[in-house]
Amino acid sequence: MGSSIDLETPDTVRTYTEEHLEQLTRNLHTIEVALRSGAFRQCVIDLDLLCDLHRRLFRDVRSHAGRIRDTRWGSESLVFGPNRSADRRSVPELLRNVLRRAQVDRRDLLDIDDASRSMMDCFELAVRAHADVIKIHPFEDGNGRTSRLLMSVILESFDIEPTLAEFPKHEYNECLNVYHKHGDLGPISDLLLNAHPLLTTDR
């Protein structure tokens, strides 16, 4: 017999009660406090980090907190807007490749002295990692929230304040779609950058 697949129904996975939303808010606050204290400063950008962020965020909210889709668990693929996620069988390898690239690029930038390092390069590295994780859609839910936390972890490692502003959801999604369809990071990078006055004046 083949391996069984443990999968919650979509309605169960993606519907939030008021209690869930309150818990998510508390969890997010706890993560933000840890982020500002430097708790993630020495973290390697890898699959363990991404799953840890998801686990922390969805603690007491989802039984699958911290678990990615793979050969044994999760939807075959997920549809978000006009996009379709990676097939669950390819999720682990794709994620490792994306996160390995981000780790190498971050290390290269950190090797440059502060006076010579381009803050824009640091910002675009964080935005690209965020957008690449969303394109894969490794989790059953919480991909946007978790990938934005990853972006914050990367920014914080360069002493750049995370971008916390809210954006019109349709505009944010349209900018992501441009990157996912055409590989153009410009629109989503500009959208996030325009909410960051310190970096906007540094362009």
N, C-alpha and C positions, 0 to 999 in steps of 0.2 A: 504493500500500500504506500501511496505517496505521503509526504509530510503534510500534516494538517496546517491550515493557515488560521491564525488567531486574529480576527478582525472585528472590531466594534462596528456597528452600523453607522453610516454617515451621519444620521440625525443625532445619534448619541455622541459622536465624536465632535461635531461642530456646533452644537447648541450649548449656550451658556445660560445658567440660571443666575439670578441676582447674587446668590452666594458665591458662585464661581467668579463673577466679575469683581466682587469685593476681594476675594482671595487673590486674583490676578493683580489687582492694584497693590495689595500688601506685598506680594512677592516681588513685583517690579520695584517698589520702593526699597526693599531689602537689597536687591541687586544693585540699584543705583548707589546706595550708601557704600556697598562693598567696592563698587567701581571707583568712586571718588576717594576711597581710602587707599587705593593702590593694590587691592587684593588680586587683581588680574594682571598687574603690571608685568610679571615674569612668566605669564602663561604662554605656552606654545600654541600657535594657531593650528589646531588640528581637530580631528573628529571628536576626541574626548572633550575638548573645550566647548564645541558647538552643542554636543549632547548635554553637557553640564549646564549650559545656559538654558536650554529647553527644560531640563529637569527642575532647575531652580524656579523658573517662571511658572511652570505648570504643577508645582508641588501642591498636593491636596485639591487639584482641579481635574487632572486626567490620570488615569491608570497607566497610560502609555507615555508619561512624562519622561523625556530623555531618550525615547526610542525612535530610530529612523525606520523608514520602509526598507525592506530588504527581501531576500529570496524566501524568507519564512513568514513574513508578516507585512501587513499593510495593503492598501489598494494597489492594483497593478499600475495605475497612473491616475493623476489628478488633473482636472481641468480648472484653470483659473483665468478668467477673462477669455481672450482669444488664444491662450497658450495651453499647451499640454505638458505636464511634468515629465521628467525622466521616468522610464520604466523602473519599477522597484528593484529589479535585479541589477541594474546599473548604478543605483544610488550610492552605495558605499564607495565604489571606485571613483565615480565622478566627484563626490564630495572630497575625497582624499586629494585628488588632483587640484581642485580649486583651493583647498585650504593649504596644501603644500606650496602652491604658487604664492599665496598671500603671505605665508610665513617667510619664504625666501625673499620676497620683495620688501617685506618689513625689515628683515635683518639687513638687507643691503642699504636701506634708507637710514637705519639706526647707526650704521657704520660711518655715515657721513657726519661731520661735525655740525653742531646745531646752527652755526652761522651760515653754513653753505647749503643746508638741507632745504629743499623746496617744500613749503607747507602744502602747496597745491598738490604735489606728488603724493604726499601722505594722505591727503583728503581723498584723492581719486582712488588710491589703493583701497581705502576703507569702503568707499562707495561701490567699487567693482566687486569686492568680496561679498558685500550685501546683496547686490543684484545677481551675482552668479549663484548664490545659495538659493535665492528665490526661484531662479530659473529651474533648478533641480527639484525644488519642493520636496525636501527629504522627509518632512514630518507630515502626519495626517492633518494636523492643523497647527497654527502658531508659527508658520514659516516667516511671515513678515515681522512679527514681534521679535522672534529669535535672531533673525538676520540683522535687524536693526541693533540689537544688543551686541552682536559680533562687531558691527561697525563701530559702536561706541568703545568696545574694548580696544580695537585697533587705534582709534583716534586718541584714546587716553594714553596709550603707550608712547605717543609723540607729544604728550602734554597739551593736546587739543581738546577743548571742551566738547562733549557730545552735542549733536544737533537734536534738540528736544522739541522744536516747534512742530505744530500740527499743520498738515497740508490738506487741501481738498483731495479727497480720496481719488476722484476721477482723474485729476491732473497727475497725481503721484503714479497711478496705475498706467496712464498713457505714456509717461516718461519711461517707466520700466519696460513697457511693451516695445518702445523704440529700440531699447538696448537688446531685448530678447529677440527681436525680429531682424534688426539691422546691425547689431553690434556697436551702435553709437551710444557711448556713455554720456555724451554731452548733456542731453536734456535732464536726465535724473541727477547728474552731478551739479548742474546749474541750479536745479530746484532746491536741492539740499544746501548748496553753498549760499544761496541768497538768503537763507535763514540764519546764516552764521556771520554776524557783522565783523568779527575779528578777521576772518579769512576773506570776506568780501573786500575789505579795504586793502588786503595784501595782494590782490590779483594784479 
